[in-house]
């Protein structure tokens, strides 16, 4: 569900307080906010946002050239993948540049008369959101901008036509004209906007790319492809099953769930101390995630903590948790009653029930006394690390969150101890 973000007047108020107002001409007249936030074919001599950091001031002007290069508005010898890589890496490494990039993209996708340039601007915004979020104070502004474009395709085409007509009248004698195009040269802008909106909601909660390794070209390409081909991570169970229909038509469970679970066991995870509690190397987890999203499991894995960490991430990032939100109250109300807890599972939609039962069956392997002696992860520990990945408390009240965390753990513990999952053996 899309919640309506801040109003247009609030956005204007935010801009008036935070924009680093530019000047022009020999009298250094201030440029209006509307001009500051409209497509610009030239360079900028200072950042779009107010800052006192000298490095940010310098990098912001260079980054504007990169944005123009990616959008096809400035010539460059680099291909677009490398332009995106340099841009994203700058912002990933330097937090102060992130809001600057997003405001530059807002500017360059406003009143842009070239559809291809406009689409590439939105594409760069989508790619950037895969790596880092805006600051909390800028998030609502960006959210408001994206929200206005969710159903704006007809308006955009009409606006481009109006701007082109106006420009043609003014520049009828001008020799130098920018390529103008109202034809649809790819995805509708609303497709980018809807993707960016969902991505912004997610990255604001989970944060962006983690680890020490800088972004790679492969990750840039993957982030772009995800716009039209949703990732196996962060999607709904239904979307994942539809995506795997062509490759694994007979499967009743998500391929990513069964493959990662089998990898953990194949690498001796049930005999590994601290499994699910000790995280795998984050850069190795990121690399595995990239391959899994291309339906590949590499053969060179040796540490079971890596697929175990990615498996937890997959459950945690599901668009809707394995136990859907409408069953949450029943779960925490029956956290001490084994029969009632098992009864809740039977009420779940069929796909959710199968996915949850597969997970519980998997955890029951680790809960066997012969394995607990090695892993030091008894049923209480398993429930503690896995409950947050299956149930999501919607409250913002710290007291309720704290109280419900205990109940969530207890509910999952009941399932690990009492749920009969024998039917799941051999199911894929």
C-alpha positions in Angstrom: 0.0 0.0 0.0 1.2 3.5 -0.9 0.9 6.1 1.8 0.5 9.7 0.7 3.7 11.6 1.4 4.2 15.3 2.2 2.2 17.9 0.3 3.5 20.1 -2.6 3.5 23.2 -0.3 5.6 21.3 2.3 8.0 20.3 -0.4 8.3 23.9 -1.6 9.0 25.0 2.0 11.7 22.3 2.4 13.3 23.5 -0.8 13.4 27.1 0.2 15.2 26.2 3.5 17.7 23.7 2.1 18.5 24.7 -1.5 21.8 26.5 -2.1 20.4 29.2 -4.3 22.4 29.8 -7.5 22.9 33.1 -9.2 23.3 34.1 -12.8 24.4 37.1 -15.0 26.8 39.9 -14.2 24.5 41.2 -11.5 24.5 37.7 -9.8 20.7 37.6 -9.6 19.3 34.7 -7.7 17.7 31.9 -9.8 14.2 31.0 -8.7 13.4 27.7 -7.0 11.5 26.5 -10.0 14.5 27.2 -12.3 16.8 25.6 -9.7 14.7 22.5 -9.9 14.3 22.3 -13.7 16.5 20.5 -16.3 19.8 22.3 -16.9 22.1 21.7 -19.9 25.1 23.6 -18.5 27.4 23.0 -15.6 26.9 24.1 -12.0 29.5 26.0 -10.0 28.3 25.1 -6.5 26.2 22.3 -4.9 22.4 22.2 -5.1 22.2 21.8 -1.3 23.6 23.9 1.4 26.8 22.5 2.8 30.0 23.7 4.5 32.1 20.7 3.6 34.7 21.7 1.0 35.1 18.2 -0.4 31.4 17.9 -0.9 31.3 21.3 -2.6 33.9 20.2 -5.1 32.6 16.7 -5.7 29.0 17.9 -6.2 29.9 19.9 -9.3 31.8 16.9 -10.8 28.9 14.6 -10.0 26.5 16.8 -11.8 28.6 16.2 -15.0 28.4 12.5 -14.3 24.6 12.7 -14.0 24.4 14.6 -17.3 26.8 12.0 -18.9 24.6 9.1 -17.8 21.5 10.8 -19.1 23.1 11.4 -22.5 23.1 15.2 -22.0 26.9 15.5 -21.9 29.5 13.6 -24.1 31.8 11.2 -22.3 34.3 8.4 -23.3 33.0 6.1 -20.5 30.2 3.7 -21.1 27.0 4.3 -19.1 27.7 1.4 -16.7 31.0 2.9 -15.6 29.5 6.4 -15.3 26.9 4.9 -13.0 29.6 3.0 -11.1 31.7 6.1 -10.5 28.6 8.1 -9.4 27.3 5.4 -7.1 30.7 4.7 -5.6 31.3 8.4 -4.8 28.0 8.6 -2.9 28.4 5.1 -1.3 31.8 6.2 0.1 30.8 9.8 1.0 27.5 10.0 2.8 27.3 13.8 2.4 26.9 13.4 -1.4 23.8 11.2 -1.3 21.1 13.8 -0.9 23.0 16.0 -3.4 22.8 13.2 -6.0 19.0 12.7 -5.5 18.3 16.5 -5.7 20.4 16.7 -8.9 18.3 13.8 -10.4 15.1 15.5 -9.3 16.3 18.6 -11.2 17.4 16.8 -14.3 14.1 14.8 -14.5 12.0 17.9 -14.2 10.8 19.7 -17.4 13.2 17.6 -19.4 12.2 17.7 -23.1 14.0 14.5 -24.2 12.2 11.4 -23.2 15.3 9.1 -23.4 17.3 11.5 -21.1 14.3 11.6 -18.7 14.1 7.8 -18.6 17.8 7.4 -18.0 17.6 9.9 -15.2 14.9 7.8 -13.5 17.0 4.7 -14.2 20.0 6.2 -12.4 17.7 7.1 -9.4 16.5 3.4 -9.3 20.1 2.1 -9.5 21.2 4.5 -6.7 18.4 3.4 -4.4 19.8 -0.1 -4.5 23.0 1.1 -2.8 22.1 3.9 -0.4 19.1 5.8 1.0 18.7 9.5 1.3 19.1 11.1 4.7 16.0 10.9 6.9 15.3 14.6 6.5 15.5 14.4 2.7 13.5 11.1 2.4 10.1 12.7 2.6 11.0 15.2 -0.1 12.2 12.5 -2.5 9.2 10.3 -1.6 6.9 13.2 -2.5 8.6 13.7 -5.8 8.4 10.1 -6.8 4.8 9.8 -5.6 3.8 12.6 -8.1 5.0 10.4 -11.0 3.3 7.1 -10.1 0.6 7.8 -12.7 2.0 10.6 -14.7 2.7 9.2 -18.2 0.1 11.2 -20.0 0.9 14.4 -18.1 4.7 13.9 -18.9 4.0 13.5 -22.6 1.8 16.6 -22.6 4.3 18.6 -20.6 7.2 17.7 -23.0 5.0 18.8 -26.0 4.2 22.1 -24.3 7.9 22.8 -23.5 9.1 21.8 -27.0 6.5 24.1 -28.6 7.5 27.0 -26.3 11.2 26.4 -27.0 10.6 26.3 -30.7 8.8 29.6 -30.6 11.7 31.2 -28.7 14.5 29.6 -30.6 13.0 29.5 -34.1 16.2 31.1 -35.5 18.6 29.2 -33.3 20.9 26.7 -35.1 21.8 24.7 -32.0 18.9 22.7 -30.8 18.8 19.9 -28.3 17.3 16.6 -29.5 13.7 16.7 -28.5 11.5 13.6 -28.4 8.0 12.9 -27.1 8.1 9.3 -28.4 8.1 6.6 -25.8 11.6 5.1 -26.1 11.3 2.4 -23.5 9.7 2.0 -20.1 6.9 4.4 -19.1 8.2 6.8 -16.4 5.5 5.5 -14.0 7.2 2.1 -14.1 10.5 3.7 -12.9 8.5 5.7 -10.3 6.7 2.7 -8.9 9.9 0.7 -8.6 11.7 3.7 -7.0 8.9 4.2 -4.5 9.0 0.6 -3.3 12.8 0.6 -3.3 12.9 3.8 -1.2 10.5 2.4 1.4 12.7 -0.7 1.7 16.2 1.0 1.7 15.0 3.5 4.3 14.4 0.6 6.7 17.1 -1.9 5.8 19.8 0.6 4.7 21.8 0.2 1.5 24.7 -2.0 0.5 26.8 -3.1 3.4 30.4 -4.3 3.6 33.8 -3.0 2.8 34.0 -3.8 -0.9 33.0 -0.9 -3.2 30.2 -1.4 -5.7 31.0 -3.3 -8.8 29.9 -3.1 -12.5 28.1 -6.4 -12.0 26.1 -4.9 -9.1 25.2 -1.9 -11.3 23.9 -4.1 -14.1 22.0 -6.2 -11.6 20.4 -3.1 -10.0 19.3 -1.9 -13.5 17.9 -5.3 -14.5 15.9 -5.4 -11.3 13.7 -2.6 -12.5 12.1 -4.9 -15.1 13.0 -8.2 -13.6 12.3 -8.2 -9.9 14.9 -9.6 -7.5 14.3 -12.9 -5.6 15.0 -10.8 -2.6 12.4 -8.2 -1.4 9.6 -9.6 -3.6 6.4 -11.4 -2.5 6.3 -15.2 -2.3 3.7 -15.1 -5.2 6.0 -13.0 -7.4 8.9 -15.4 -6.8 6.8 -18.5 -7.7 5.6 -16.8 -10.9 9.2 -16.0 -11.8 10.4 -19.5 -11.3 7.5 -21.0 -13.2 9.4 -21.3 -16.5 12.6 -22.8 -15.0 11.1 -25.0 -12.3 7.4 -25.5 -13.2 7.0 -28.5 -10.9 8.3 -26.8 -7.7 5.9 -26.1 -4.9 8.5 -24.1 -2.9 10.7 -21.1 -3.8 13.9 -22.4 -5.4 15.9 -19.8 -3.4 14.6 -21.2 -0.1 15.3 -24.8 -0.8 18.7 -24.3 -2.5 20.1 -22.1 0.3 18.8 -24.4 3.0 20.4 -27.4 1.2 23.7 -25.5 0.9 23.8 -24.8 4.6 23.4 -28.6 5.3 25.8 -29.6 2.5 28.5 -27.4 4.1 28.0 -29.0 7.5 26.0 -26.2 9.0 24.2 -28.5 11.5 27.7 -29.2 13.0 28.9 -25.6 13.0 29.1 -23.7 16.2 27.0 -20.5 16.3 25.2 -21.2 13.0 22.6 -18.5 12.2 24.0 -16.5 15.1 27.5 -15.8 13.7 27.1 -13.8 10.5 28.9 -14.7 7.3 31.4 -12.3 5.8 29.1 -9.5 4.4 31.0 -9.1 1.1 30.9 -12.9 0.5 27.1 -12.8 1.3 26.6 -9.9 -1.2 28.5 -11.8 -3.9 26.4 -15.0 -3.3 23.2 -12.9 -3.4 24.2 -11.6 -6.8 24.7 -15.1 -8.1 21.5 -16.5 -6.5 19.5 -13.7 -8.2 20.8 -15.1 -11.5 19.6 -18.6 -10.5 23.2 -19.9 -9.8 24.7 -21.5 -6.8 28.5 -21.4 -7.0 30.5 -24.6 -6.3 33.3 -23.0 -4.4 31.5 -22.2 -1.1 33.1 -23.5 2.1 31.6 -21.5 5.0 28.1 -22.5 5.9 27.6 -19.1 7.6 27.4 -17.4 4.2 24.4 -19.3 2.8 22.9 -19.2 6.3 23.2 -15.4 6.5 21.7 -15.0 3.0 18.8 -17.4 3.9 18.0 -15.2 6.9 18.2 -12.2 4.7 15.8 -13.7 2.1 13.2 -14.4 4.8 13.7 -11.0 6.4 13.4 -9.1 3.1 10.2 -10.7 1.8 7.7 -8.1 0.9 5.2 -9.6 3.3 6.5 -11.9 6.1 6.2 -15.7 5.8 3.4 -15.4 8.5 1.2 -12.6 6.9 0.4 -9.6 8.9 -3.3 -10.5 9.5 -2.2 -13.5 11.5 0.2 -11.6 13.7 -2.2 -11.1 16.7 -3.2 -14.7 16.7 0.5 -15.7 16.9 1.4 -13.5 19.8 -1.9 -14.4 21.6 -1.1 -18.1 21.4 2.6 -18.0 22.2 2.3 -20.4 25.1 -0.4 -22.8 23.7 1.1 -25.5 21.4 -2.2 -26.7 19.9 -3.3 -23.1 19.2 0.1 -22.2 17.7 -0.1 -25.3 15.4 -3.7 -24.4 14.5 -2.6 -20.9 13.3 -0.2 -22.6 10.8 -3.2 -24.5 9.3 -5.0 -21.2 8.7 -2.2 -19.7 6.5 -2.6 -19.4 2.7 -1.3 -22.6 1.1 2.0 -21.2 -0.2 2.8 -19.5 3.1 2.0 -22.7 5.0 4.4 -24.7 2.9 7.2 -22.2 3.1 6.8 -21.9 6.9 6.6 -25.7 7.3 9.8 -26.1 5.2 11.6 -23.6 7.5 10.4 -25.3 10.7 11.4 -28.7 9.3 14.8 -27.2 8.5 15.2 -25.8 12.0 14.1 -29.0 13.6 17.2 -30.6 12.1 19.4 -28.1 14.1 17.3 -28.6 17.2 18.2 -32.3 17.5 20.3 -32.9 20.7 23.2 -34.4 18.7 23.5 -31.2 16.7 22.9 -28.8 19.6 26.0 -30.2 21.3 28.1 -29.0 18.3 26.3 -25.8 17.3 25.5 -24.5 20.8 22.2 -23.4 19.2 19.3 -24.9 21.1 15.6 -24.5 20.3 15.5 -21.2 22.3 18.5 -19.7 20.4 17.1 -20.9 17.0 13.7 -19.2 17.8 15.5 -16.1 18.9 17.4 -15.6 15.7 14.6 -16.7 13.3 11.5 -15.1 14.8 12.3 -11.6 13.6 12.5 -13.0 10.0 9.0 -14.6 10.2 6.9 -12.1 12.2 6.9 -8.3 12.0 5.6 -6.1 14.7 3.9 -3.0 13.2 4.0 -0.9 16.4 6.3 2.0 16.9 6.1 1.8 20.7 9.4 0.5 22.1 7.5 -1.2 25.0 5.2 -3.1 22.7 8.0 -4.1 20.4 10.1 -5.3 23.4 7.1 -7.3 24.9 6.1 -8.8 21.5 9.7 -9.9 20.7 9.5 -12.3 23.6 6.1 -13.6 22.4 7.3 -14.0 18.8 10.3 -16.1 20.0 8.0 -18.2 22.2 5.6 -18.8 19.3 8.3 -19.9 16.9 9.7 -22.2 19.7 6.3 -23.8 20.0 6.3 -24.6 16.3 9.9 -26.0 16.3 9.0 -28.3 19.2 5.4 -29.3 18.3 4.7 -28.8 14.6 4.6 -32.1 12.6 6.5 -31.4 9.4 7.2 -34.9 8.3 5.1 -34.4 5.1 7.7 -31.8 3.9 10.5 -34.4 3.4 11.4 -34.5 -0.3 9.3 -31.6 -1.2 10.9 -28.9 -3.5 
